[in-house]
Every structure is written in structure tokens, then in C-alpha cells.
Amino acid sequence: MVVSNTNRRYTNVLVCIIFAYAFLLLPFSTYSQKIDSHFIKDNITKDVGTIVFNVVKIYNLEEEAIRIKPLIKLPKSWKMFSSNFGDTLIKPGDSISFALRLKVPQNAIAEVSNHIMLQVFSNKNQLIHENQFTIKSKIFHQWQIISPKERIYFYP
């Protein structure tokens, strides 16, 4: 039986599509443990140089206890004033809360939303959950206004 080049090409393309589809679906199915998280405040607006306070609650939705390692990822030049979170055991159906204290840096740009990322790892260092909240700094203008009798000048 003679197989034409066109049929062979179609077969090769089909195999490539199947492998690409399977490869794209693998990363989305890696979370095997059932946990959820919730930040008290999802969007925060603060002045530059101030302290931000938020609480994250992590829920264990499984029927057995799980050991987790939470990690907070901050933008560059941001500082965290909370203590580091170590390995934590959450009982089945229970939850645990972590308090976060962060400082908005003086050079934060008001037009940019800064995402604070929570990553939860298993005891085998596999990522099992992610969540985030957003901090935006308030717009601040420091204008010096000199008001003479006839004209007003603005000096930025």
C-alpha cells in the first residue's frame, strides 16, 4: 500500500497538534490538593511611604490534614514587616489566617497597580495554590503656589 506525501503530512500535523494540546493542559492540572484562600481586602489604595495591613485566610477543603508552605512575593523595593511564614499544618475542613504588613515605597508610581502574590507550596515544594491582591498608591501632587496680586504661578 502506497501512502501519499499529503496523507503523511496530515498525520504528522495531527500528531503535533495532539502533543501540543496535551502539553498545554498539563500545567493547569498540577494542583492536586484542594485548598482555597481569600484576602480580606482585594484592592487597596494607600499613600506612598505608609504601612498596608491585610489578612489572608487559607482554607483546607480536603478530608485530611495538609502541610503547606505559604510564600508572599512582593514587587521590587517593597518591604514586608510581617514575620516569615513557616511550614503550617491545616486540619481537615479548617482554615488558618496570616497577617501581612507591607510598606508602600516612596518611589511607588500612582498609575501602576502593584500585585502582591500569595503562593502556597506542598511539603514536596510543589505549587498547589496562588492568589493575589492589588495595592495602588494615591496620586499626590506637591505644588508650590505663590499668589501675587496680579498673577498666579504654579511651580511643580
TORPA-4810 file (N, C-alpha, C, O; in nm, 3 decimals):
<nodes>
NODE_1_0.084_-0.117_0.000_0.000_0.000_0.000_0.089_0.124_0.000_0.184_0.133_0.078_M
NODE_2_0.059_0.216_-0.086_0.139_0.336_-0.103_0.068_0.450_-0.029_-0.050_0.477_-0.054_V
NODE_3_0.141_0.518_0.061_0.087_0.632_0.135_0.140_0.759_0.070_0.260_0.776_0.052_V
NODE_4_0.050_0.845_0.035_0.092_0.968_-0.032_0.158_1.063_0.068_0.137_1.053_0.188_S
NODE_5_0.235_1.156_0.015_0.302_1.255_0.099_0.201_1.345_0.168_0.226_1.391_0.280_N
NODE_6_0.089_1.373_0.106_-0.013_1.459_0.165_-0.072_1.394_0.289_-0.090_1.459_0.392_T
NODE_7_-0.103_1.264_0.280_-0.158_1.193_0.398_-0.056_1.187_0.510_-0.092_1.202_0.627_N
NODE_8_0.069_1.165_0.477_0.174_1.160_0.578_0.189_1.296_0.646_0.208_1.303_0.767_R
NODE_9_0.180_1.404_0.568_0.188_1.539_0.624_0.072_1.566_0.720_0.092_1.618_0.829_R
NODE_10_-0.048_1.529_0.678_-0.165_1.548_0.764_-0.152_1.470_0.895_-0.188_1.518_1.001_Y
NODE_11_-0.100_1.350_0.885_-0.079_1.268_1.004_0.023_1.333_1.097_0.003_1.337_1.218_T
NODE_12_0.132_1.382_1.041_0.235_1.449_1.123_0.181_1.575_1.189_0.209_1.601_1.306_N
NODE_13_0.103_1.652_1.115_0.044_1.774_1.171_-0.052_1.739_1.283_-0.054_1.805_1.387_V
NODE_14_-0.134_1.636_1.263_-0.230_1.593_1.364_-0.159_1.546_1.492_-0.203_1.578_1.602_L
NODE_15_-0.052_1.472_1.477_0.024_1.426_1.594_0.085_1.544_1.668_0.085_1.548_1.791_V
NODE_16_0.138_1.641_1.595_0.194_1.761_1.658_0.089_1.840_1.735_0.115_1.890_1.844_C
NODE_17_-0.029_1.851_1.677_-0.138_1.924_1.744_-0.179_1.852_1.872_-0.203_1.917_1.974_I
NODE_18_-0.188_1.721_1.868_-0.226_1.643_1.988_-0.122_1.660_2.097_-0.158_1.681_2.213_I
NODE_19_0.007_1.652_2.064_0.112_1.670_2.165_0.112_1.812_2.221_0.130_1.832_2.341_F
NODE_20_0.094_1.910_2.135_0.090_2.049_2.181_-0.029_2.071_2.273_-0.016_2.140_2.375_A
NODE_21_-0.143_2.017_2.241_-0.263_2.031_2.323_-0.242_1.966_2.460_-0.276_2.024_2.563_Y
NODE_22_-0.185_1.846_2.462_-0.158_1.778_2.589_-0.055_1.854_2.671_-0.067_1.862_2.793_A
NODE_23_0.046_1.909_2.606_0.150_1.984_2.676_0.093_2.111_2.738_0.133_2.149_2.848_F
NODE_24_0.000_2.177_2.671_-0.061_2.298_2.725_-0.155_2.269_2.841_-0.171_2.354_2.928_L
NODE_25_-0.217_2.153_2.844_-0.310_2.122_2.952_-0.242_2.070_3.078_-0.300_2.077_3.186_L
NODE_26_-0.120_2.019_3.066_-0.051_1.964_3.183_-0.030_2.065_3.296_-0.057_2.029_3.411_L
NODE_27_0.016_2.189_3.271_0.039_2.281_3.383_-0.087_2.317_3.459_-0.080_2.350_3.578_P
NODE_28_-0.204_2.313_3.395_-0.326_2.353_3.462_-0.384_2.243_3.550_-0.473_2.271_3.631_F
NODE_29_-0.336_2.123_3.538_-0.390_2.015_3.618_-0.292_1.971_3.727_-0.307_1.860_3.779_S
NODE_30_-0.193_2.052_3.762_-0.093_2.012_3.861_-0.141_2.030_4.004_-0.083_1.970_4.095_T
NODE_31_-0.244_2.111_4.028_-0.293_2.132_4.163_-0.375_2.011_4.204_-0.485_1.990_4.155_Y
NODE_32_-0.321_1.932_4.294_-0.392_1.811_4.334_-0.461_1.828_4.469_-0.563_1.763_4.495_S
NODE_33_-0.410_1.915_4.554_-0.470_1.934_4.684_-0.574_2.045_4.677_-0.556_2.144_4.607_Q
NODE_34_-0.681_2.026_4.750_-0.792_2.121_4.746_-0.777_2.222_4.859_-0.815_2.195_4.973_K
NODE_35_-0.724_2.337_4.827_-0.719_2.446_4.922_-0.769_2.572_4.852_-0.770_2.580_4.729_I
NODE_36_-0.810_2.668_4.930_-0.857_2.795_4.877_-0.806_2.904_4.969_-0.770_2.878_5.084_D
NODE_37_-0.801_3.026_4.919_-0.757_3.138_5.001_-0.841_3.261_4.969_-0.902_3.271_4.862_S
NODE_38_-0.842_3.352_5.064_-0.921_3.474_5.049_-0.850_3.586_5.125_-0.817_3.571_5.242_H
NODE_39_-0.827_3.699_5.057_-0.773_3.817_5.123_-0.890_3.900_5.175_-0.994_3.909_5.110_F
NODE_40_-0.873_3.962_5.291_-0.977_4.047_5.347_-1.002_4.165_5.254_-1.117_4.201_5.229_I
NODE_41_-0.896_4.225_5.203_-0.906_4.338_5.109_-0.841_4.295_4.977_-0.723_4.260_4.974_K
NODE_42_-0.918_4.298_4.869_-0.864_4.261_4.739_-0.795_4.378_4.669_-0.698_4.358_4.596_D
NODE_43_-0.846_4.499_4.689_-0.788_4.619_4.628_-0.769_4.725_4.736_-0.863_4.758_4.809_N
NODE_44_-0.648_4.777_4.746_-0.615_4.875_4.850_-0.552_4.997_4.783_-0.470_4.983_4.692_I
NODE_45_-0.592_5.116_4.827_-0.530_5.241_4.781_-0.470_5.310_4.903_-0.541_5.341_4.999_T
NODE_46_-0.339_5.334_4.900_-0.267_5.394_5.013_-0.170_5.501_4.965_-0.131_5.503_4.848_K
NODE_47_-0.131_5.589_5.057_-0.028_5.690_5.030_0.108_5.622_5.025_0.129_5.518_5.086_D
NODE_48_0.201_5.683_4.949_0.336_5.629_4.946_0.401_5.645_5.083_0.375_5.742_5.154_V
NODE_49_0.484_5.549_5.119_0.554_5.555_5.247_0.472_5.506_5.365_0.521_5.510_5.478_G
NODE_50_0.350_5.460_5.344_0.266_5.414_5.454_0.266_5.262_5.464_0.307_5.192_5.371_T
NODE_51_0.219_5.213_5.577_0.211_5.070_5.602_0.074_5.020_5.557_-0.028_5.083_5.584_I
NODE_52_0.072_4.907_5.489_-0.052_4.842_5.444_-0.072_4.716_5.528_0.022_4.641_5.551_V
NODE_53_-0.195_4.695_5.573_-0.227_4.577_5.652_-0.333_4.497_5.578_-0.433_4.553_5.531_F
NODE_54_-0.312_4.367_5.569_-0.411_4.279_5.508_-0.399_4.142_5.575_-0.297_4.109_5.635_N
NODE_55_-0.504_4.063_5.562_-0.507_3.929_5.621_-0.547_3.831_5.511_-0.641_3.856_5.437_V
NODE_56_-0.474_3.721_5.502_-0.511_3.614_5.410_-0.555_3.493_5.491_-0.491_3.455_5.589_V
NODE_57_-0.666_3.435_5.449_-0.718_3.316_5.515_-0.709_3.201_5.416_-0.759_3.210_5.304_K
NODE_58_-0.644_3.093_5.457_-0.624_2.976_5.372_-0.711_2.863_5.426_-0.704_2.829_5.545_I
NODE_59_-0.792_2.805_5.339_-0.888_2.701_5.376_-0.840_2.565_5.325_-0.793_2.554_5.212_Y
NODE_60_-0.853_2.463_5.409_-0.826_2.325_5.369_-0.960_2.260_5.335_-1.043_2.239_5.423_N
NODE_61_-0.981_2.229_5.209_-1.107_2.170_5.164_-1.099_2.018_5.154_-1.195_1.954_5.109_L
NODE_62_-0.988_1.961_5.194_-0.971_1.815_5.188_-1.021_1.750_5.315_-1.054_1.817_5.413_E
NODE_63_-1.027_1.618_5.312_-1.072_1.541_5.428_-0.956_1.490_5.512_-0.976_1.408_5.601_E
NODE_64_-0.837_1.537_5.483_-0.720_1.503_5.564_-0.635_1.627_5.583_-0.645_1.723_5.506_E
NODE_65_-0.553_1.626_5.685_-0.468_1.741_5.715_-0.361_1.756_5.607_-0.311_1.658_5.552_A
NODE_66_-0.328_1.881_5.577_-0.222_1.907_5.479_-0.119_2.001_5.540_-0.152_2.088_5.621_I
NODE_67_0.005_1.983_5.499_0.114_2.071_5.542_0.148_2.162_5.425_0.174_2.116_5.314_R
NODE_68_0.148_2.292_5.452_0.173_2.390_5.346_0.288_2.481_5.384_0.325_2.495_5.501_I
NODE_69_0.345_2.545_5.281_0.448_2.647_5.298_0.402_2.770_5.221_0.423_2.776_5.099_K
NODE_70_0.341_2.869_5.288_0.299_2.990_5.216_0.417_3.083_5.190_0.511_3.091_5.270_P
NODE_71_0.411_3.152_5.077_0.516_3.245_5.037_0.450_3.369_4.978_0.358_3.358_4.897_L
NODE_72_0.496_3.487_5.019_0.445_3.613_4.966_0.551_3.671_4.873_0.667_3.687_4.913_I
NODE_73_0.511_3.703_4.749_0.602_3.765_4.653_0.566_3.912_4.641_0.450_3.947_4.614_K
NODE_74_0.665_3.998_4.661_0.646_4.144_4.659_0.713_4.204_4.537_0.808_4.147_4.484_L
NODE_75_0.664_4.321_4.491_0.736_4.394_4.386_0.872_4.442_4.438_0.896_4.445_4.559_P
NODE_76_0.959_4.478_4.347_1.092_4.527_4.386_1.078_4.652_4.471_0.988_4.733_4.447_K
NODE_77_1.165_4.669_4.566_1.177_4.782_4.660_1.064_4.788_4.762_1.055_4.885_4.837_S
NODE_78_0.978_4.688_4.768_0.875_4.681_4.872_0.933_4.605_4.990_1.017_4.516_4.973_W
NODE_79_0.887_4.640_5.109_0.936_4.574_5.230_0.820_4.511_5.305_0.710_4.565_5.312_K
NODE_80_0.848_4.394_5.362_0.748_4.323_5.442_0.788_4.333_5.588_0.902_4.304_5.624_M
NODE_81_0.693_4.373_5.672_0.720_4.387_5.814_0.660_4.273_5.895_0.670_4.273_6.017_F
NODE_82_0.597_4.177_5.830_0.545_4.059_5.898_0.656_3.956_5.909_0.753_3.959_5.834_S
NODE_83_0.640_3.866_6.003_0.738_3.759_6.014_0.716_3.659_5.901_0.607_3.650_5.845_S
NODE_84_0.820_3.585_5.867_0.809_3.485_5.762_0.715_3.373_5.804_0.706_3.339_5.922_N
NODE_85_0.647_3.318_5.707_0.555_3.208_5.734_0.630_3.077_5.716_0.690_3.054_5.612_F
NODE_86_0.626_2.992_5.816_0.693_2.864_5.807_0.597_2.755_5.763_0.486_2.782_5.720_G
NODE_87_0.643_2.632_5.776_0.556_2.518_5.747_0.437_2.522_5.841_0.452_2.545_5.961_D
NODE_88_0.319_2.498_5.787_0.197_2.506_5.865_0.111_2.385_5.835_0.098_2.344_5.719_T
NODE_89_0.053_2.328_5.937_-0.038_2.216_5.922_-0.180_2.267_5.939_-0.213_2.333_6.038_L
NODE_90_-0.266_2.237_5.840_-0.406_2.277_5.847_-0.490_2.151_5.858_-0.481_2.061_5.773_I
NODE_91_-0.572_2.144_5.961_-0.657_2.027_5.983_-0.766_2.020_5.876_-0.795_2.121_5.812_K
NODE_92_-0.825_1.903_5.856_-0.928_1.891_5.752_-1.048_1.981_5.780_-1.098_1.985_5.893_P
NODE_93_-1.094_2.052_5.677_-1.209_2.140_5.690_-1.182_2.267_5.769_-1.275_2.344_5.794_G
NODE_94_-1.058_2.290_5.809_-1.023_2.406_5.892_-0.956_2.513_5.804_-0.936_2.494_5.684_D
NODE_95_-0.924_2.623_5.866_-0.855_2.732_5.796_-0.755_2.796_5.891_-0.757_2.774_6.012_S
NODE_96_-0.666_2.875_5.832_-0.565_2.947_5.909_-0.550_3.086_5.848_-0.560_3.102_5.726_I
NODE_97_-0.525_3.184_5.932_-0.510_3.322_5.885_-0.368_3.371_5.909_-0.305_3.338_6.009_S
NODE_98_-0.319_3.451_5.814_-0.188_3.512_5.825_-0.204_3.663_5.808_-0.272_3.709_5.716_F
NODE_99_-0.143_3.740_5.896_-0.147_3.885_5.887_-0.027_3.934_5.806_0.085_3.887_5.826_A
NODE_100_-0.053_4.027_5.716_0.052_4.084_5.631_0.065_4.233_5.660_-0.035_4.305_5.664_L
NODE_101_0.188_4.278_5.681_0.216_4.422_5.693_0.324_4.455_5.592_0.434_4.401_5.596_R
NODE_102_0.291_4.547_5.500_0.382_4.586_5.394_0.398_4.737_5.394_0.309_4.809_5.439_L
NODE_103_0.510_4.783_5.343_0.531_4.928_5.331_0.533_4.965_5.183_0.608_4.907_5.104_K
NODE_104_0.450_5.064_5.148_0.449_5.117_5.011_0.573_5.206_5.000_0.587_5.300_5.078_V
NODE_105_0.663_5.180_4.905_0.786_5.259_4.897_0.758_5.402_4.851_0.654_5.431_4.792_P
NODE_106_0.853_5.491_4.879_0.840_5.631_4.841_0.839_5.650_4.689_0.784_5.748_4.639_Q
NODE_107_0.898_5.558_4.616_0.907_5.571_4.471_0.795_5.496_4.398_0.806_5.471_4.278_N
NODE_108_0.689_5.458_4.467_0.578_5.388_4.403_0.504_5.483_4.309_0.479_5.599_4.342_A
NODE_109_0.471_5.434_4.192_0.405_5.514_4.090_0.254_5.495_4.103_0.206_5.382_4.111_I
NODE_110_0.180_5.606_4.104_0.036_5.601_4.128_-0.040_5.535_4.014_-0.147_5.478_4.038_A
NODE_111_0.009_5.540_3.892_-0.063_5.484_3.779_-0.047_5.332_3.769_-0.118_5.269_3.691_E
NODE_112_0.042_5.274_3.846_0.071_5.132_3.836_0.004_5.058_3.952_0.018_5.097_4.068_V
NODE_113_-0.067_4.951_3.919_-0.123_4.864_4.022_-0.018_4.759_4.057_0.034_4.691_3.969_S
NODE_114_0.012_4.747_4.185_0.113_4.651_4.231_0.042_4.528_4.286_-0.045_4.538_4.372_N
NODE_115_0.080_4.412_4.234_0.017_4.287_4.273_0.104_4.217_4.377_0.223_4.193_4.355_H
NODE_116_0.043_4.183_4.490_0.109_4.107_4.595_0.059_3.964_4.581_-0.060_3.937_4.593_I
NODE_117_0.151_3.872_4.555_0.116_3.735_4.521_0.138_3.641_4.639_0.243_3.642_4.703_M
NODE_118_0.036_3.560_4.666_0.047_3.451_4.763_0.066_3.322_4.685_-0.013_3.289_4.597_L
NODE_119_0.171_3.249_4.717_0.193_3.117_4.659_0.199_3.017_4.773_0.269_3.038_4.872_Q
NODE_120_0.125_2.908_4.758_0.122_2.805_4.861_0.185_2.679_4.801_0.143_2.631_4.696_V
NODE_121_0.286_2.627_4.870_0.358_2.508_4.825_0.326_2.391_4.918_0.296_2.410_5.036_F
NODE_122_0.333_2.271_4.862_0.315_2.150_4.942_0.444_2.119_5.015_0.545_2.189_4.998_S
NODE_123_0.441_2.014_5.097_0.564_1.976_5.167_0.668_1.917_5.073_0.783_1.897_5.112_N
NODE_124_0.628_1.888_4.947_0.722_1.842_4.845_0.766_1.956_4.753_0.820_1.933_4.645_K
NODE_125_0.741_2.080_4.797_0.776_2.203_4.724_0.711_2.212_4.586_0.771_2.262_4.491_N
NODE_126_0.588_2.163_4.575_0.510_2.179_4.453_0.407_2.289_4.475_0.341_2.293_4.579_Q
NODE_127_0.393_2.376_4.378_0.296_2.484_4.387_0.155_2.424_4.381_0.121_2.353_4.286_L
NODE_128_0.074_2.452_4.485_-0.061_2.396_4.488_-0.170_2.503_4.486_-0.287_2.470_4.464_I
NODE_129_-0.133_2.631_4.507_-0.235_2.736_4.505_-0.169_2.873_4.490_-0.059_2.896_4.539_H
NODE_130_-0.239_2.963_4.420_-0.195_3.101_4.405_-0.314_3.194_4.422_-0.426_3.160_4.386_E
NODE_131_-0.287_3.313_4.475_-0.388_3.417_4.488_-0.313_3.550_4.498_-0.193_3.551_4.525_N
NODE_132_-0.381_3.660_4.476_-0.315_3.790_4.483_-0.415_3.898_4.522_-0.536_3.883_4.509_Q
NODE_133_-0.358_4.009_4.572_-0.437_4.130_4.591_-0.357_4.247_4.535_-0.238_4.234_4.507_F
NODE_134_-0.424_4.361_4.517_-0.366_4.473_4.447_-0.355_4.594_4.538_-0.448_4.626_4.613_T
NODE_135_-0.240_4.663_4.532_-0.218_4.788_4.605_-0.187_4.895_4.502_-0.100_4.878_4.416_I
NODE_136_-0.258_5.005_4.512_-0.233_5.119_4.424_-0.206_5.240_4.513_-0.280_5.265_4.608_K
NODE_137_-0.101_5.314_4.483_-0.069_5.431_4.565_-0.154_5.549_4.520_-0.188_5.563_4.402_S
NODE_138_-0.188_5.634_4.615_-0.269_5.752_4.586_-0.189_5.854_4.506_-0.067_5.865_4.521_K
NODE_139_-0.260_5.927_4.422_-0.196_6.033_4.345_-0.169_6.152_4.438_-0.257_6.196_4.511_I
NODE_140_-0.045_6.201_4.433_-0.005_6.310_4.521_0.068_6.415_4.438_0.162_6.383_4.365_F
NODE_141_0.023_6.539_4.449_0.088_6.649_4.380_0.146_6.745_4.484_0.076_6.787_4.576_H
NODE_142_0.270_6.777_4.469_0.335_6.869_4.562_0.366_6.997_4.486_0.479_7.020_4.442_Q
NODE_143_0.265_7.079_4.473_0.282_7.205_4.403_0.304_7.317_4.502_0.245_7.319_4.610_W
NODE_144_0.389_7.408_4.464_0.413_7.526_4.545_0.344_7.643_4.475_0.378_7.677_4.361_Q
NODE_145_0.249_7.702_4.541_0.170_7.809_4.480_0.210_7.942_4.543_0.203_7.959_4.665_I
NODE_146_0.251_8.036_4.459_0.282_8.172_4.503_0.177_8.263_4.439_0.164_8.266_4.316_I
NODE_147_0.105_8.334_4.519_-0.005_8.414_4.464_0.021_8.563_4.482_-0.015_8.621_4.585_S
NODE_148_0.083_8.625_4.382_0.096_8.771_4.387_-0.040_8.836_4.356_-0.138_8.767_4.330_P
NODE_149_-0.043_8.967_4.358_-0.170_9.037_4.340_-0.227_9.021_4.199_-0.349_9.012_4.185_K
NODE_150_-0.145_9.018_4.096_-0.197_9.019_3.961_-0.195_8.884_3.892_-0.281_8.858_3.809_E
NODE_151_-0.099_8.797_3.923_-0.085_8.667_3.852_-0.065_8.554_3.953_-0.024_8.575_4.067_R
NODE_152_-0.097_8.433_3.906_-0.073_8.313_3.986_0.022_8.224_3.909_-0.001_8.195_3.792_I
NODE_153_0.131_8.180_3.974_0.230_8.092_3.913_0.225_7.957_3.982_0.216_7.948_4.105_Y
NODE_154_0.232_7.852_3.903_0.240_7.716_3.956_0.380_7.663_3.931_0.426_7.661_3.817_F
NODE_155_0.447_7.619_4.036_0.579_7.559_4.021_0.569_7.412_4.063_0.553_7.382_4.181_Y
NODE_156_0.579_7.320_3.967_0.569_7.178_4.003_0.692_7.130_4.076_0.699_7.012_4.113_P
</nodes>
